[in-house]
Amino acid sequence: MNGLGSFAYTLAGGCFTAALLMSLREIAGRQIYYYWISLMLIAGTLSITVLLAVRWIEIGQGPFLTLYEILISSLFGLGWVLSVAYVSYPHVRVAAPIALGVVVMLYLWASTTNQGYIPLPPTYSTPWLWVHVITGKIFLGCCLVASALAVMLMLPTRLTTAYLSARVLGRAYLIGQTWRWFAAAFLFHSAMLIAGAVWAQDAWGRYWDWDPLETWAFATWLVMAFGLHARTALRLDQRVGSMLIVAAFVLAFLTFFGVPFLSLSPHQGAI
């Protein structure tokens, strides 16, 4: 990483951490730091964007293979989804402490990984890679927002009433918005799976192979589909629904950051 890339990475960490600390301070009192949190979140995401651009120019390929590349590209995707959501939708600001906590955790994790790169295999030279990756990043961002809202809804009412009142938000409204974000995540996850299947057919001559990554991704899709169905058809209790939303995000997190690097499967395209 050259000087500019290193500076951008350090700046991103400082901005994300500052945004997290201010969002936690909001919970402790009634003071609102919307402007500063927005500024820090956008500045941090722009810094990650600069880092990705510098790295891309240096090595001549996108961030698609190594754990470090997956983590920083996910910071890029999560950062932009959260930035747009935080600025555009007041209810999302309630979830900032949880969502930003995940972002900072990913940043710290990326700091411990090997920053080397692996040459991309020929199977990555396809526009379907971009569709697959972009829809996947948006899915993860929407799912993070939904799960962060779900965690806030699971907290004891006495801890969140004042926090919500300061933003003129009711729990019923927040519940509805949580499920809307979850539904959006489901749509982008479905698009990611379809694009991945088309890419697999083009690259390896099969749409689906039930390797560990595909299996975990499908399991995540099933949990999300069940949650959305149960919400409307089974009058799902909100606490149970919130736990399902969080469980879906945990599965998605493991699918993105665990399975590809623990499995010996060739899903990453090396074969």
Order of alpha helices (4+ residues) and beta strands (2+ residues): alpha-alpha-alpha-alpha-alpha-alpha-alpha-alpha-alpha-alpha
